[in-house]
Amino acid sequence: MELVGAEADKLGIECYVVGGWVRDLFLHRDSKDIDVVVVGPPIEQGEAPRWGILLAQAVAGRLGKHAHLSIFKTYGTAQVKKGDTELEFVGARKESYRHDSRNPIVEDGTLEEDQNRRDFTINAMAICLNKNRYGELLDPFDGVYDLENCIIQTPLDPDITFSDDPLRMMRAIRFATQLGFNLTGECFDAIVRNRERIHIITRERIADELNKIMLSRRPSEGWLLLDKTGLLPLIFPELSALKGVETVNGRAHKDIFYHTLKVLDNVAELQRKNEKIVNDQIVNGLWLRWAALLHDIGKPKSKKYEPKVGWTFYNHNYIGAKMVPRIFKALKLPQNEKMDYVQKMVDLHMRPINLIEETVTDSAVRRLLFEAGDDINDLMLLCNADITSRNQDKVKRFHDNYELVVRKMVELEERDRIRNFQPPVMGDEIMAMFGLEPCALVGELKSAVKDAILDGIIPNDHDAAVTYIRQLAKEKGLE
């Protein structure tokens, strides 16, 4: 920071570090993204680069060959990267908005105007980097007070703030979730009043905020705020449809929405216990959290009351899995192997539960290992998180049975090597054995070998598989 200030002094301009880096400094959180606002004498746009670009060039020169400089002349901004640290340089700005767009009309402004345009008081603080005022805090909206009191509020009228840029409603909820802060009543009410404005925000930007909520320590808090403010049915109607309890003949089912959020928080907690968290960012765990959020998404469509049984949700896992691609497309989440993973988890999430409730057979465990493959540990974590009940005796019984299934999996995997196994005899070898051309019979024999291994009839071994195939072939008259 001193280097940035020294280069600003050489240019005869003021510079301040602002926004998230200052906030995180007070919260003792590590931050690698640094925003620097530059204030200098007016320069005609056609005569010379803007002051932010000039300062970025000077800083990049001082940092040497390992620093990467990017200049965005259209916006008068620049970025300097060194290692995992990013410095963004921009001139002080003021903004105005059109009603049909969140993209502001930007003009040069003063530091005060730049702080006025910030989204929240805790992001509107600035620290001077010039030598004669180095470390001086400019906090016009008492952001430090709001940090100390765990408050999220806007610097100016929240109705104007959220109407101008409706993404700030999502950001308010995201910051409240990440930091464990509370929205002020004025802020909350303004989100409720302006919630319909969210429709002018692109789905990609909304998805980015949702992912940050999902990566929070207790993601349920963000989803609850989205629900309470009325944003949830506007951005994710399928999740909102999980809400509510229906009663028939005095028999009610649990509220699927609140159960889902409990499972989501359970997954987050289990991931932390498994040491999969680094600087508040889950390593490869985001999509398991999405699977937790969607694991019962098919229940509203499968819900049925049967007088002799009560409420049933037959095939809700299959129905939910079929819904995943459409939901991912609507939310602009990735249409790739990440979506396939979530779909797989939703489809299989009942399988371990069924094993827990029923007799744990070797055959059933082998088939689960085969179908889950390398994702079996994630699936079992989701299953563990899905054990929720107010009946503690029931929870204990399920957890005890869960541990039995896990032990059985370890035992069978060590002995039979089932996870992601390929049949020990391939189709071309079967064709050579019996002089066959490619045909359905070859597939039938391969499938029979797979089933025999999974059912424990033969070991996962080449010679045993060949013997078994020859026995089947003899029965079919091939030998």
C-alpha positions in Angstrom: 0.0 0.0 0.0 2.9 2.4 0.8 4.2 1.8 -2.7 0.9 2.8 -4.3 0.8 5.9 -2.1 4.4 6.8 -3.0 3.7 6.6 -6.8 0.6 8.7 -6.3 2.7 11.4 -4.5 5.1 11.4 -7.5 2.1 12.1 -9.8 0.7 14.8 -7.5 -2.6 13.0 -7.0 -4.7 11.7 -4.1 -5.4 8.0 -3.8 -7.5 5.9 -1.4 -8.1 2.2 -0.9 -11.8 1.7 -0.6 -14.6 -0.9 -0.3 -14.2 -4.5 0.5 -10.5 -4.4 1.4 -11.1 -1.8 4.1 -14.1 -3.6 5.4 -12.2 -6.9 5.6 -9.3 -5.1 7.3 -11.6 -4.2 10.2 -13.1 -7.7 10.2 -9.6 -9.3 10.2 -10.4 -11.2 7.0 -7.9 -11.9 4.3 -8.6 -10.0 1.1 -6.7 -10.2 -2.2 -8.9 -7.8 -4.2 -7.9 -4.2 -3.6 -9.9 -1.2 -5.1 -8.0 2.1 -5.3 -9.8 5.3 -6.1 -7.7 8.1 -7.6 -8.5 11.8 -7.3 -6.6 14.2 -9.5 -7.0 17.5 -11.3 -9.4 17.4 -14.4 -7.9 16.0 -17.6 -9.7 16.2 -20.9 -10.5 12.7 -22.0 -8.9 13.2 -25.5 -5.6 14.7 -24.1 -4.1 12.0 -21.9 -4.9 8.8 -20.0 -7.0 9.2 -16.9 -5.3 9.3 -13.5 -6.3 5.7 -12.5 -4.5 4.4 -15.6 -1.4 6.5 -15.0 -1.1 5.3 -11.4 -1.7 1.7 -12.4 1.1 2.0 -15.0 3.5 3.5 -12.4 2.7 0.8 -9.8 3.1 -2.0 -12.3 6.5 -0.5 -13.3 7.6 -0.5 -9.7 6.4 -4.1 -9.1 8.5 -5.4 -12.0 8.2 -8.1 -14.6 6.0 -10.4 -12.4 3.2 -7.8 -12.4 0.6 -8.0 -15.1 -1.1 -4.7 -16.2 -4.5 -4.5 -17.9 -5.8 -1.2 -19.2 -9.5 -0.6 -20.0 -9.4 2.8 -21.8 -13.2 2.8 -22.5 -13.9 2.9 -18.7 -10.7 4.8 -17.7 -9.7 1.9 -15.4 -6.8 -0.4 -15.0 -5.9 -3.6 -13.2 -2.5 -4.8 -11.8 -2.1 -8.4 -10.9 0.8 -9.9 -9.0 0.5 -13.4 -7.7 -3.0 -13.8 -6.3 -3.4 -10.1 -5.5 -5.4 -7.9 -7.8 -5.4 -4.1 -7.6 -8.1 -2.2 -9.4 -7.5 1.5 -10.2 -10.3 3.9 -11.0 -10.9 7.6 -10.9 -13.5 8.9 -8.4 -16.9 8.7 -10.0 -20.5 9.7 -9.6 -23.3 7.7 -11.2 -26.9 8.2 -12.4 -29.3 5.5 -13.6 -32.1 4.9 -16.1 -35.2 3.1 -14.8 -34.8 0.2 -17.2 -31.2 -0.6 -16.6 -28.7 -1.2 -13.8 -25.9 0.1 -15.9 -25.0 3.6 -14.6 -24.2 6.7 -16.5 -20.7 7.4 -15.1 -19.1 10.8 -14.8 -15.9 12.0 -13.1 -16.6 12.9 -9.5 -15.2 13.7 -6.1 -14.2 11.2 -3.4 -17.4 12.2 -1.5 -19.5 11.4 -4.6 -17.7 8.2 -5.1 -18.5 7.1 -1.5 -22.1 8.2 -1.9 -22.5 5.7 -4.8 -21.3 2.7 -2.8 -23.9 0.0 -2.0 -23.5 -0.3 1.8 -22.0 1.8 4.6 -19.5 -1.0 5.4 -18.3 -0.8 1.8 -18.1 3.0 1.7 -15.1 3.5 3.9 -11.8 4.8 2.5 -8.2 4.9 3.7 -5.8 7.5 2.4 -2.5 6.1 0.9 -0.7 9.4 0.4 2.3 9.8 2.7 1.2 13.0 4.5 -2.2 11.4 5.4 -1.3 7.7 5.2 -3.8 5.5 7.1 -6.3 8.3 7.6 -9.9 6.8 7.6 -12.7 8.6 5.8 -16.0 7.1 7.1 -18.8 9.5 6.3 -21.6 7.0 6.9 -20.3 5.4 10.2 -19.4 2.1 8.5 -17.2 1.2 11.5 -20.2 1.5 13.8 -22.2 -0.7 11.5 -19.4 -3.3 11.4 -19.2 -3.3 15.2 -23.0 -3.7 15.4 -23.2 -6.2 12.6 -25.5 -4.1 10.5 -26.2 -4.0 6.7 -27.6 -0.7 5.5 -27.2 1.7 2.5 -25.4 5.0 2.7 -28.3 6.9 1.1 -32.1 6.2 0.7 -32.3 2.4 0.3 -35.3 2.7 -2.1 -33.1 4.7 -4.5 -30.1 2.4 -3.9 -32.1 -0.8 -4.7 -34.2 0.7 -7.5 -31.1 2.1 -9.3 -29.2 -1.2 -9.1 -31.5 -4.1 -8.0 -28.5 -6.5 -7.8 -27.7 -4.7 -4.5 -30.7 -6.5 -3.0 -29.0 -9.8 -3.7 -25.7 -8.4 -2.4 -27.3 -7.2 0.8 -28.6 -10.7 1.5 -25.3 -12.2 0.5 -23.2 -10.0 2.8 -25.7 -10.6 5.7 -25.2 -14.3 5.1 -21.4 -14.3 4.7 -20.7 -12.0 7.6 -23.5 -13.1 10.0 -24.9 -9.5 9.9 -28.5 -8.2 10.1 -30.3 -6.1 7.6 -31.8 -2.9 9.1 -35.6 -2.6 9.1 -35.4 0.1 6.5 -33.1 -2.0 4.3 -35.3 -5.1 4.6 -38.5 -3.1 3.8 -36.9 -1.4 0.8 -36.0 -4.8 -0.6 -39.6 -6.0 -0.2 -40.9 -2.8 -2.0 -38.4 -3.1 -4.8 -38.2 -6.9 -5.3 -39.9 -6.8 -8.7 -37.0 -4.8 -10.0 -34.9 -7.9 -9.8 -36.2 -8.9 -13.2 -33.9 -6.4 -14.9 -30.8 -8.3 -13.5 -29.3 -11.0 -15.7 -29.5 -14.5 -14.4 -25.7 -14.8 -14.5 -25.3 -12.0 -12.0 -28.0 -13.5 -9.8 -26.3 -17.0 -10.0 -23.0 -15.5 -8.9 -24.6 -14.1 -5.8 -26.4 -17.4 -5.1 -23.2 -19.3 -5.3 -21.6 -16.9 -2.8 -24.5 -17.5 -0.5 -24.1 -21.2 -0.9 -20.5 -21.0 0.1 -21.3 -19.2 3.3 -20.9 -20.9 6.7 -24.7 -21.2 7.1 -26.2 -20.8 3.6 -29.8 -21.3 5.0 -29.7 -17.8 6.3 -29.5 -16.4 2.8 -32.2 -18.5 1.4 -34.5 -17.6 4.4 -33.9 -13.9 3.7 -34.6 -14.4 0.0 -37.9 -16.0 1.1 -38.9 -13.4 3.7 -38.2 -10.5 1.3 -40.2 -12.1 -1.5 -37.3 -12.5 -3.9 -37.3 -16.3 -3.8 -40.4 -17.0 -5.9 -39.2 -14.4 -8.4 -35.8 -16.0 -8.9 -36.3 -19.7 -7.9 -40.0 -20.6 -7.9 -39.3 -24.4 -7.7 -37.6 -23.9 -4.3 -40.4 -21.6 -3.1 -42.9 -24.4 -4.0 -41.4 -26.6 -1.2 -42.9 -24.3 1.4 -45.9 -25.2 3.5 -47.5 -28.1 5.3 -50.7 -29.9 4.2 -52.8 -31.9 6.6 -55.4 -34.6 5.8 -57.3 -36.5 8.5 -55.0 -35.0 11.1 -51.8 -36.3 9.4 -49.3 -33.7 8.2 -46.0 -34.0 6.3 -43.0 -32.0 7.3 -42.3 -28.6 5.7 -40.0 -29.6 2.9 -38.5 -26.1 2.5 -37.2 -25.9 6.1 -36.1 -29.6 6.0 -34.1 -28.8 2.8 -32.4 -25.8 4.4 -31.5 -28.0 7.4 -29.9 -30.6 5.2 -28.0 -27.8 3.3 -26.6 -26.5 6.6 -25.7 -30.0 7.7 -23.7 -30.6 4.5 -21.8 -27.3 5.1 -21.0 -28.3 8.6 -19.9 -31.8 7.6 -17.7 -30.4 4.9 -16.0 -28.1 7.5 -15.5 -31.1 9.8 -13.8 -32.9 6.9 -11.5 -29.9 6.5 -12.7 -29.0 3.1 -12.8 -25.3 3.9 -10.1 -22.8 3.1 -10.6 -19.0 3.8 -14.4 -19.4 3.8 -14.3 -21.0 0.3 -15.3 -24.6 0.0 -12.9 -26.7 -2.1 -15.0 -28.7 -4.6 -17.9 -28.6 -2.3 -20.2 -26.0 -3.9 -22.0 -28.6 -6.1 -22.7 -31.0 -3.3 -24.4 -28.0 -1.6 -26.5 -27.5 -4.7 -27.4 -31.2 -4.6 -28.5 -30.8 -1.0 -30.7 -27.8 -1.9 -32.3 -29.8 -4.8 -32.4 -33.3 -3.2 -36.2 -33.1 -2.5 -37.1 -30.6 -5.3 -39.3 -33.3 -6.8 -41.5 -33.8 -3.8 -44.3 -31.3 -4.6 -44.9 -33.1 -7.9 -44.9 -36.6 -6.3 -46.8 -35.8 -3.1 -49.8 -38.0 -2.5 -52.0 -38.9 0.4 -52.9 -42.6 0.9 -55.3 -43.3 3.7 -53.6 -46.5 4.9 -50.1 -45.1 4.5 -50.2 -41.3 4.9 -48.2 -38.9 2.8 -46.0 -40.5 0.2 -43.4 -39.0 -2.2 -42.8 -42.0 -4.5 -40.0 -41.5 -7.1 -39.4 -38.0 -5.9 -35.6 -38.6 -6.4 -36.2 -39.6 -10.0 -38.6 -36.7 -10.7 -36.1 -34.2 -9.0 -33.2 -35.5 -11.1 -35.2 -34.8 -14.2 -35.9 -31.3 -13.0 -32.2 -30.4 -12.4 -31.2 -29.6 -16.1 -34.2 -27.2 -16.5 -33.4 -25.5 -13.1 -29.7 -25.1 -14.0 -30.6 -23.7 -17.3 -33.1 -21.2 -15.8 -30.6 -20.1 -13.1 -27.7 -19.9 -15.7 -25.7 -22.5 -13.7 -23.2 -24.6 -15.7 -24.6 -27.1 -18.2 -21.7 -29.5 -17.9 -20.3 -32.2 -15.6 -21.2 -30.1 -12.6 -24.8 -30.3 -13.5 -24.4 -34.0 -14.2 -22.9 -34.5 -10.8 -25.9 -32.7 -9.1 -28.4 -34.7 -11.1 -26.6 -37.9 -10.1 -26.6 -37.0 -6.4 -30.3 -36.1 -6.5 -31.2 -39.3 -8.3 -29.2 -41.5 -5.9 -29.8 -39.7 -2.6 -32.4 -42.1 -1.4 -30.4 -45.2 -2.0 -28.2 -45.1 1.1 -31.4 -44.1 3.1 -33.2 -47.2 1.8 -30.2 -49.4 2.9 -30.3 -47.8 6.3 -34.0 -48.6 6.7 -33.8 -52.1 5.3 -31.5 -55.1 5.7 -28.0 -54.2 4.5 -27.1 -56.8 1.9 -23.8 -57.2 0.2 -25.5 -57.1 -3.2 -27.2 -53.8 -2.5 -24.0 -52.2 -1.2 -22.1 -53.4 -4.2 -24.6 -51.9 -6.6 -24.6 -48.6 -4.8 -20.8 -48.5 -5.0 -20.9 -49.3 -8.7 -23.5 -46.6 -9.5 -22.0 -43.9 -7.3 -18.4 -44.6 -8.4 -16.0 -41.9 -7.2 -18.8 -39.8 -5.9 -19.8 -42.4 -3.2 -18.2 -40.4 -0.4 -20.1 -37.3 -1.4 -23.3 -39.3 -1.6 -22.8 -40.7 1.8 -22.1 -37.3 3.2 -25.4 -36.1 1.7 -27.2 -39.1 3.1 -25.8 -38.4 6.6 -26.9 -34.7 6.3 -30.4 -35.9 5.3 -31.0 -37.6 8.7 -33.2 -35.0 10.3 -35.9 -35.6 12.8 -37.2 -34.2 16.1 -37.3 -37.8 17.4 -33.8 -38.2 18.7 -34.2 -42.0 19.2 -35.0 -42.2 15.5 -32.0 -40.1 14.6 -29.7 -42.2 16.7 -31.0 -45.4 15.1 -30.5 -44.0 11.6 -27.0 -42.8 12.4 -26.1 -46.2 13.8 -27.4 -47.9 10.7 -25.6 -45.4 8.6 -22.3 -46.3 10.2 -23.0 -50.0 9.5 -23.5 -49.2 5.8 -20.2 -47.2 5.7 -18.3 -50.1 7.4 -19.9 -52.6 4.9 -18.9 -50.3 2.0 -15.3 -50.2 3.2 -15.1 -54.0 3.6 -16.6 -54.8 0.2 -14.6 -52.1 -1.6 -11.3 -53.5 -0.2 -12.3 -57.1 -1.1 -14.2 -56.7 -4.4 -12.9 -53.5 -5.9 -16.3 -52.5 -7.1 -16.1 -48.8 -7.4 -16.0 -47.7 -11.0 -15.1 -51.3 -12.0 -15.2 -52.4 -15.6 -16.3 -56.0 -16.5 -13.2 -58.2 -16.4 -14.2 -59.7 -19.8 -14.9 -57.2 -22.6 -17.1 -57.6 -25.7 -14.3 -58.3 -28.2 -13.0 -61.2 -26.0 -16.5 -62.7 -25.8 -16.9 -62.5 -29.6 -13.5 -64.2 -30.1 -14.4 -66.9 -27.6 -17.6 -68.0 -29.6 -16.9 -66.6 -33.1 -19.7 -64.0 -32.8 -20.3 -60.8 -34.7 -21.4 -57.8 -32.7 -24.9 -58.6 -31.5 -27.3 -58.3 -28.6 -26.1 -61.6 -27.1 -22.7 -60.1 -26.5 -24.2 -57.3 -24.5 -26.4 -59.8 -22.6 -23.3 -61.9 -21.6 -21.4 -58.8 -20.4 -24.4 -57.6 -18.4 -24.8 -61.1 -16.9 -21.2 -61.0 -15.7 -21.7 -57.5 -14.2 -24.8 -58.7 -12.3 -23.1 -61.8 -11.1 -20.2 -59.8 -9.7 -22.5 -57.3 -8.0 -24.7 -60.0 -6.6 -21.6 -61.9 -5.2 -22.2 -65.0 -7.3 -18.6 -64.7 -8.7 -15.6 -62.6 -7.6 -14.4 -59.6 -9.6 -11.9 -61.7 -11.4 -11.1 -62.4 -15.1 -10.8 -66.2 -14.8 -14.0 -66.5 -12.8 -15.8 -64.3 -15.3 -14.6 -66.5 -18.2 -15.8 -69.6 -16.5 -19.1 -68.1 -15.8 -19.6 -66.9 -19.4 -18.7 -70.3 -20.7 -21.3 -71.8 -18.4 -24.0 -69.3 -19.7 -22.9 -70.0 -23.3 -23.3 -73.7 -22.8 -26.9 -73.2 -21.5 -27.6 -71.1 -24.6 -26.2 -73.8 -26.9 -23.1 -71.8 -28.0 -20.7 -74.6 -26.9 
